[in-house]
Amino acid sequence: MSFMNESQHTAEALAEEVARQTKAVAREFLLNLYAVVRVRRFHTMDNDAAQQALDRAVATMERLFEVQETVEVLYYSRDFYVNEHRIKATETTFELFETFSEELQRRWIGSVIFRGMPARESLESFTELFLEHTGLDEEEEGDTYDDITDALERRGVTDIELTKFVPHDLEKLPSIDKRTFIKLSYFRCIRVVRELYQQAREGRPITFKAVRRVIQNFVDVYEDPNPQITDLLLLLTGIKNWEGYLYCHAVNTAILAVGLGRALGLKRHDCRDLGVAAALADIGNVSVDLKILDGSEVLDDRGWEMVHEHPFRGVSVLGRYQELDPVLVRSVNASLTHHKWYDGGGYPLKLKTKRNLFAEIIAVCDRYDAMTTPRPWRTRAMTPPEALEWLARGAGRELNPLVVKAFVHWIGSVPSGSLVLLEGGRIGIVLGASSKLRERDQMRIKVILDRDRGAAGGEVVEFDTGDSAVSPCQGIVSPTPEQWEQAALAGLAE
């Protein structure tokens, strides 16, 4: 197992442990927050019981804010969310959660957001106003919510924010620390894809529910107005795991396809289906021995023959799906045709089919990720700019030239994840690329290696690519395995 692979698994395990501990603290915080309300109902705030309840709530909040910048308490039905963590009702908390959610709903409060650790006085004011405005005597919907928010504003409480409850709002997702959400979604997608491929390998019917849900997370990320949020998602596709290549490649291809589809103006549900189809496009490779796919030898004729059969095998696997679903049809088409060339070549050789936009997008993204991924049987992977040059050469023959052009304009001529040589001999990783399709002229580079190739301090350099006089880039670096490792860790740390 490579050092880079060990680092990835360590990072994944660490992320899971942090999430588990944070969820436990979030549950404790939720219980303590409502305890303050219940105790305050019978005692004044200067009472010892009320102060002790407030002490417990403050203590758990402080622990939450050690790992979160913002904390949101949101409820749906009888379950609560504290940021991304779903706090399910249990036998012991069922009645408490039901009562708390009813009280929030009666006051037309959808969620309570703490922007930074609130002052103790703010918590006291919120509790007092929450109990003062019960919502029991209101004639019009939402009056109680307006009264509480107005009263908080008059008291100068700025670190507690309320959102209004919207009945039957099934689309609302809890607000969370976005960077943590993106990283967890990336590693969760790898696990989901691995499990899905394992179902296929064992001959069991596959299910789309989990992969559809996590791909939707990626769609949501691409709609964030903050470019650094989408940059992070693209940067994570630079984490290349060649021992388990099939799964990481599927996830990276899906992320690239969703982003390109969104940039091309596809609707949300189409982008989600595109991502699912991309993640499943190579599922027919489950019939190929993993020792062949991850092996250190270049494939022989028999190995290539097995690989060339995977589109048909993928259709067979997808055919086990039990329900009629539009994403199934799109996934079958993508699996069958994403290796057919634009001019009719490619494989399967005898397949005659019309061009399919999903398959053409996936074909470009599939090749880009494959070419930029180190494999045991070749000396080095292409740099991202080199891969873009290869895509350009294949446009009009292997690939749809319009899709290639859109991909290059979207991802940028020096894409996120590229290693670049900086002034003074330092090496940096591109955190955010300039992009014509995203109308961005700025580039962000993080310095990861000093001139002696030791770890650098992580300085971030930003510059306008339209002004060549201030560009710190001296060239593109073809990374060694150790530099790939540095880049992967930089992606996790961003």
SULMO-V487855 format. One record per backbone hydrogen bond with DSSP energy under -1.0 kcal/mol. NH is the residue of the N-H (numbers start at 1). CO is the residue of the C=O. E is the energy in kcal/mol with one decimal. If there is no record, write none. Layout:
{{NH & CO & E} {NH & CO & E}}
This chain:
{{6 & 2 & -2.3} {7 & 3 & -2.2} {8 & 4 & -2.0} {9 & 5 & -2.4} {10 & 6 & -2.5} {11 & 7 & -2.7} {12 & 8 & -2.7} {13 & 9 & -2.7} {14 & 10 & -2.6} {15 & 11 & -2.5} {16 & 12 & -2.2} {17 & 13 & -2.3} {18 & 14 & -2.6} {19 & 15 & -2.3} {20 & 16 & -2.4} {21 & 17 & -2.5} {22 & 18 & -2.7} {23 & 19 & -2.3} {24 & 20 & -1.8} {25 & 21 & -2.1} {26 & 22 & -2.6} {27 & 23 & -2.3} {28 & 24 & -1.9} {29 & 25 & -2.7} {30 & 26 & -2.4} {31 & 27 & -2.2} {32 & 28 & -2.3} {33 & 29 & -2.7} {34 & 30 & -2.0} {35 & 31 & -1.6} {36 & 32 & -1.6} {37 & 33 & -1.2} {38 & 34 & -2.5} {39 & 35 & -2.7} {40 & 36 & -2.4} {41 & 37 & -1.1} {42 & 39 & -1.5} {43 & 39 & -1.3} {47 & 44 & -1.8} {51 & 47 & -2.4} {52 & 48 & -2.6} {53 & 49 & -2.1} {54 & 50 & -2.1} {55 & 51 & -2.4} {56 & 52 & -2.0} {57 & 53 & -1.9} {58 & 54 & -2.7} {59 & 55 & -2.4} {60 & 56 & -2.0} {61 & 57 & -2.1} {62 & 58 & -2.4} {63 & 59 & -1.4} {64 & 60 & -2.0} {65 & 61 & -2.6} {67 & 64 & -1.7} {68 & 64 & -1.1} {71 & 114 & -2.3} {73 & 112 & -3.0} {74 & 81 & -2.6} {75 & 110 & -1.0} {76 & 79 & -2.8} {79 & 76 & -2.0} {80 & 87 & -1.9} {81 & 74 & -3.6} {82 & 85 & -2.4} {83 & 72 & -2.4} {85 & 82 & -1.9} {87 & 80 & -3.8} {94 & 90 & -1.9} {97 & 93 & -3.1} {98 & 94 & -2.3} {99 & 95 & -2.3} {100 & 96 & -2.7} {101 & 97 & -2.7} {102 & 98 & -2.0} {103 & 99 & -2.2} {104 & 100 & -2.3} {105 & 101 & -2.5} {106 & 102 & -2.5} {107 & 103 & -1.2} {108 & 105 & -1.5} {109 & 104 & -2.8} {110 & 163 & -3.5} {111 & 163 & -1.1} {112 & 73 & -2.3} {113 & 161 & -3.7} {114 & 71 & -3.5} {115 & 159 & -1.2} {116 & 114 & -1.3} {123 & 119 & -1.7} {124 & 120 & -2.1} {125 & 121 & -2.5} {126 & 122 & -2.6} {127 & 123 & -2.3} {128 & 124 & -2.3} {129 & 125 & -2.6} {130 & 126 & -2.5} {131 & 127 & -1.9} {132 & 128 & -1.8} {133 & 129 & -2.2} {143 & 140 & -1.3} {146 & 142 & -2.3} {147 & 143 & -2.7} {148 & 144 & -2.5} {149 & 145 & -2.6} {150 & 146 & -2.5} {151 & 147 & -2.3} {152 & 148 & -2.5} {153 & 149 & -2.0} {154 & 150 & -2.3} {155 & 151 & -1.7} {156 & 153 & -1.3} {157 & 152 & -2.6} {161 & 113 & -3.1} {163 & 111 & -2.1} {165 & 108 & -1.7} {169 & 166 & -1.4} {170 & 168 & -1.5} {181 & 177 & -2.3} {182 & 178 & -2.6} {183 & 179 & -2.1} {184 & 180 & -2.7} {185 & 181 & -2.5} {186 & 182 & -2.3} {187 & 183 & -2.2} {188 & 184 & -2.5} {189 & 185 & -2.3} {190 & 186 & -1.6} {191 & 187 & -1.9} {192 & 188 & -2.7} {193 & 189 & -2.8} {194 & 190 & -2.5} {195 & 191 & -2.5} {196 & 192 & -2.5} {197 & 193 & -2.9} {198 & 194 & -2.0} {199 & 195 & -2.2} {200 & 196 & -2.0} {201 & 197 & -2.5} {202 & 198 & -2.0} {203 & 200 & -1.4} {204 & 199 & -2.5} {212 & 208 & -2.7} {213 & 209 & -1.9} {214 & 210 & -2.0} {215 & 211 & -2.1} {216 & 212 & -1.8} {217 & 213 & -1.0} {218 & 214 & -1.1} {219 & 215 & -1.9} {220 & 216 & -2.3} {221 & 217 & -2.0} {222 & 218 & -2.0} {224 & 221 & -1.8} {229 & 226 & -1.4} {230 & 226 & -1.1} {231 & 227 & -2.2} {232 & 228 & -1.5} {233 & 229 & -1.4} {234 & 230 & -2.1} {235 & 231 & -2.5} {236 & 232 & -1.9} {238 & 235 & -1.8} {239 & 236 & -1.9} {240 & 238 & -1.1} {248 & 244 & -1.6} {249 & 245 & -2.9} {250 & 246 & -1.4} {251 & 247 & -2.1} {252 & 248 & -2.9} {253 & 249 & -2.5} {254 & 250 & -1.9} {255 & 251 & -2.4} {256 & 252 & -2.3} {257 & 253 & -2.5} {258 & 254 & -2.6} {259 & 255 & -2.1} {260 & 256 & -2.4} {261 & 257 & -2.8} {262 & 258 & -2.4} {263 & 259 & -2.2} {264 & 260 & -1.8} {265 & 262 & -1.3} {266 & 261 & -2.5} {271 & 267 & -2.7} {272 & 268 & -2.3} {273 & 269 & -2.2} {274 & 270 & -2.6} {275 & 271 & -2.4} {276 & 272 & -2.3} {277 & 273 & -2.7} {278 & 274 & -2.3} {279 & 275 & -2.3} {280 & 276 & -1.5} {283 & 280 & -1.9} {285 & 282 & -2.2} {286 & 283 & -1.7} {287 & 284 & -1.5} {288 & 285 & -1.9} {292 & 289 & -1.5} {293 & 289 & -1.7} {294 & 290 & -3.0} {304 & 300 & -2.6} {305 & 301 & -2.1} {306 & 302 & -2.0} {307 & 303 & -2.2} {308 & 304 & -2.8} {310 & 307 & -1.7} {313 & 309 & -2.0} {314 & 310 & -2.5} {315 & 311 & -1.7} {316 & 312 & -1.8} {317 & 313 & -2.3} {318 & 314 & -2.8} {319 & 315 & -1.6} {320 & 317 & -1.8} {321 & 318 & -1.7} {328 & 325 & -1.1} {329 & 325 & -1.3} {330 & 326 & -2.1} {331 & 327 & -2.3} {332 & 328 & -2.6} {333 & 329 & -2.2} {334 & 330 & -2.4} {335 & 331 & -2.8} {336 & 332 & -2.2} {337 & 333 & -2.0} {338 & 334 & -1.8} {340 & 337 & -1.8} {341 & 345 & -2.4} {343 & 397 & -2.2} {344 & 341 & -1.5} {347 & 339 & -1.7} {351 & 348 & -1.2} {360 & 356 & -2.4} {361 & 357 & -2.5} {362 & 358 & -2.7} {363 & 359 & -2.4} {364 & 360 & -1.5} {365 & 361 & -2.2} {366 & 362 & -3.2} {367 & 363 & -2.0} {368 & 364 & -2.2} {369 & 365 & -2.3} {370 & 366 & -2.2} {371 & 367 & -2.7} {372 & 368 & -1.4} {373 & 370 & -1.1} {378 & 375 & -1.6} {382 & 371 & -2.6} {387 & 383 & -2.4} {388 & 384 & -2.1} {389 & 385 & -1.9} {390 & 386 & -2.1} {391 & 387 & -2.4} {392 & 388 & -2.3} {393 & 389 & -1.9} {394 & 390 & -1.7} {396 & 399 & -3.2} {397 & 394 & -1.4} {398 & 394 & -2.0} {399 & 394 & -2.1} {404 & 400 & -2.3} {405 & 401 & -2.3} {406 & 402 & -2.2} {407 & 403 & -2.6} {408 & 404 & -2.5} {409 & 405 & -2.3} {410 & 406 & -1.9} {411 & 407 & -3.1} {412 & 408 & -1.9} {417 & 430 & -2.7} {418 & 415 & -2.0} {420 & 428 & -2.8} {421 & 475 & -2.7} {422 & 426 & -3.4} {425 & 422 & -1.6} {427 & 449 & -2.4} {428 & 420 & -2.6} {429 & 446 & -2.7} {430 & 418 & -2.5} {431 & 444 & -2.4} {432 & 444 & -1.7} {435 & 440 & -2.0} {437 & 409 & -2.1} {440 & 435 & -3.0} {443 & 463 & -2.3} {444 & 432 & -2.4} {445 & 461 & -2.8} {446 & 429 & -2.8} {447 & 459 & -3.1} {448 & 427 & -2.3} {449 & 427 & -2.1} {450 & 454 & -3.0} {453 & 450 & -2.2} {456 & 448 & -1.9} {461 & 445 & -3.5} {463 & 443 & -1.9} {465 & 441 & -3.4} {467 & 464 & -1.7} {470 & 467 & -1.6} {474 & 421 & -3.8} {477 & 419 & -3.1} {484 & 480 & -2.3} {485 & 481 & -1.9} {486 & 482 & -2.0} {487 & 483 & -2.4} {488 & 484 & -2.6} {489 & 485 & -2.4} {490 & 486 & -2.2} {491 & 487 & -2.0} {492 & 488 & -1.8} {493 & 489 & -2.1} {494 & 490 & -1.3}}
